[in-house]
């Protein structure tokens, strides 16, 4: 069961799709060391982008559980976890992933597709 409203999820998916569709969006290369916080570079480099601000605002209003579900939904959508492992995925996302959910999600270029696949696995769709 998701604790995020479907319309909120669809809004975040749409904003992520808008953001990544822009030609000027360049994601930094994978870091050379764990100390390089490359996911936050995405937010810093594009802080004036309207789609980014709307998406990060929506995610910022979520509870820690909801942000963890958002991250877990991406993991589910890309096949890292199965639906049977949903609660484990959410538990694994609580903490650092949920605290920086917006930066983490936006550092994945196909996050919108992965989130949508995660919704489908739960029996939901933004197409309705």
C-alpha positions in Angstrom: 0.0 0.0 0.0 1.3 3.4 -0.9 1.1 6.4 1.4 1.5 8.8 -1.5 -1.5 10.1 -3.3 -1.7 9.0 -6.9 -2.1 12.5 -8.2 1.1 13.5 -6.3 3.0 10.6 -7.8 1.8 11.5 -11.3 2.8 15.1 -10.8 6.3 14.1 -9.7 6.6 11.8 -12.7 5.5 14.5 -15.0 8.0 17.1 -13.5 10.8 14.6 -13.7 10.0 13.8 -17.3 9.9 17.6 -18.1 13.2 18.2 -16.3 15.1 15.3 -18.0 13.7 16.2 -21.4 15.5 19.5 -21.5 18.7 19.6 -23.6 20.7 21.7 -21.1 20.3 19.1 -18.3 23.7 17.4 -17.9 24.2 14.9 -15.1 27.6 14.7 -13.6 29.7 11.6 -14.1 29.7 8.9 -11.4 32.0 10.1 -8.6 35.5 8.8 -8.2 35.1 8.5 -4.5 32.2 8.2 -2.0 32.9 11.6 -0.6 31.9 13.3 -3.8 28.3 14.3 -3.4 27.4 14.2 -7.1 23.7 13.8 -6.6 23.4 17.2 -5.0 25.3 18.7 -8.0 22.2 18.1 -10.0 20.1 20.3 -7.7 22.8 23.0 -7.5 23.5 23.2 -11.2 19.8 23.6 -12.1 18.5 25.4 -9.1 16.7 28.0 -11.3 14.8 25.4 -13.3 11.0 25.7 -12.8 10.3 21.9 -13.2 13.0 21.1 -10.8 11.8 23.5 -8.1 8.2 22.2 -8.5 9.3 18.6 -8.1 11.7 19.2 -5.2 9.0 21.3 -3.5 6.5 18.4 -3.8 9.0 15.9 -2.5 10.0 18.3 0.3 6.4 18.4 1.6 6.4 14.6 2.0 6.9 12.7 5.2 10.1 10.6 5.6 8.0 7.4 4.9 6.6 8.9 1.7 10.0 9.9 0.5 11.3 6.4 1.3 8.4 5.0 -0.7 9.2 7.3 -3.6 12.8 5.9 -3.7 11.6 2.4 -3.2 9.1 2.8 -6.1 12.0 3.7 -8.4 13.9 0.7 -7.2 10.9 -1.5 -7.8 10.3 0.0 -11.2 13.9 -0.7 -12.3 13.8 -4.3 -11.0 16.0 -3.9 -7.9 13.2 -5.3 -5.7 10.0 -7.3 -6.3 6.6 -6.3 -5.1 6.9 -9.0 -2.5 10.0 -7.2 -1.1 8.2 -3.8 -1.0 8.5 -3.2 2.8 12.1 -4.2 2.7 12.7 -1.7 -0.1 11.0 1.0 1.9 13.0 0.1 5.0 16.2 0.2 2.9 15.3 3.7 1.6 14.7 5.2 5.0 17.6 7.3 6.1 20.1 8.9 3.7 18.0 8.1 0.6 14.8 9.5 2.0 16.5 12.6 3.4 17.9 13.5 0.0 15.2 11.8 -2.1 14.9 14.6 -4.7 18.6 14.8 -5.5 18.9 11.0 -5.5 15.9 10.5 -7.8 16.9 13.3 -10.2 20.4 11.9 -10.6 18.8 9.0 -12.5 17.9 10.0 -16.1 15.0 7.5 -16.5 13.5 8.0 -13.0 10.1 9.0 -14.5 9.9 5.6 -16.4 11.1 3.7 -13.3 8.6 5.4 -11.0 5.8 4.7 -13.5 6.8 1.0 -13.7 6.8 0.9 -9.9 3.2 2.3 -9.9 2.1 -0.2 -12.4 3.6 -3.0 -10.2 1.3 -1.7 -7.5 -1.7 -1.7 -9.8 -1.8 2.1 -10.4 -1.3 4.2 -13.5 -1.1 7.9 -14.4 -2.9 7.2 -17.6 -6.3 7.0 -15.9 
